[in-house]
Amino acid sequence: MVNSRQPLYRMKADFFKTLGHPARIRVLELLSEREHTVSEMLPEVGIEPANLSQQLSILRRAGLVTATREGLSVSYALTSPRVADLLKVAREILGGVVAGQAELLEDSPEPAVSVGGSTR
């Protein structure tokens, strides 16, 4: 829920807290591709139906997804394509971080291995 009386940095922190669950990120990734029903998302997210419903409810309250009832099923969609853009930017940032860490590991000397009291 957005409270416009909060400073923007607190609102951003709350926004990122909402994104701070792996199941919610996976749901948003799926919805970045197209609308999905709960039954379509379940095998992809890998959590119990009640837990998925809870995560979808959190995303709805945060204004990141919308739900449309179609007969007995409910379809979910992103409220804005900018959410997909955010996930893409996060992937790019993390790719750079991982590449940088791999580079650091390649550049660091291997530690000496101690076998039977002697160092090789």
ChimeraX attribute file (.defattr): number of C-alpha atoms within 10 A of each C-alpha:
attribute: neighborCount
match mode: 1-to-1
recipient: residues
	/A:1	12
	/A:2	12
	/A:3	9
	/A:4	8
	/A:5	7
	/A:6	10
	/A:7	9
	/A:8	11
	/A:9	9
	/A:10	11
	/A:11	16
	/A:12	13
	/A:13	11
	/A:14	15
	/A:15	16
	/A:16	11
	/A:17	10
	/A:18	17
	/A:19	19
	/A:20	11
	/A:21	11
	/A:22	11
	/A:23	18
	/A:24	19
	/A:25	17
	/A:26	16
	/A:27	24
	/A:28	23
	/A:29	16
	/A:30	20
	/A:31	22
	/A:32	20
	/A:33	11
	/A:34	11
	/A:35	17
	/A:36	19
	/A:37	17
	/A:38	17
	/A:39	12
	/A:40	12
	/A:41	19
	/A:42	17
	/A:43	11
	/A:44	12
	/A:45	18
	/A:46	12
	/A:47	13
	/A:48	11
	/A:49	15
	/A:50	9
	/A:51	13
	/A:52	19
	/A:53	14
	/A:54	13
	/A:55	18
	/A:56	22
	/A:57	15
	/A:58	17
	/A:59	21
	/A:60	18
	/A:61	13
	/A:62	15
	/A:63	15
	/A:64	20
	/A:65	21
	/A:66	18
	/A:67	17
	/A:68	12
	/A:69	10
	/A:70	9
	/A:71	6
	/A:72	5
	/A:73	11
	/A:74	14
	/A:75	16
	/A:76	23
	/A:77	22
	/A:78	25
	/A:79	14
	/A:80	13
	/A:81	12
	/A:82	12
	/A:83	17
	/A:84	17
	/A:85	12
	/A:86	11
	/A:87	16
	/A:88	14
	/A:89	12
	/A:90	12
	/A:91	12
	/A:92	12
	/A:93	12
	/A:94	12
	/A:95	12
	/A:96	12
	/A:97	12
	/A:98	12
	/A:99	12
	/A:100	12
	/A:101	12
	/A:102	11
	/A:103	11
	/A:104	11
	/A:105	11
	/A:106	10
	/A:107	9
	/A:108	8
	/A:109	8
	/A:110	8
	/A:111	8
	/A:112	9
	/A:113	10
	/A:114	9
	/A:115	8
	/A:116	6
	/A:117	7
	/A:118	8
	/A:119	9
	/A:120	8
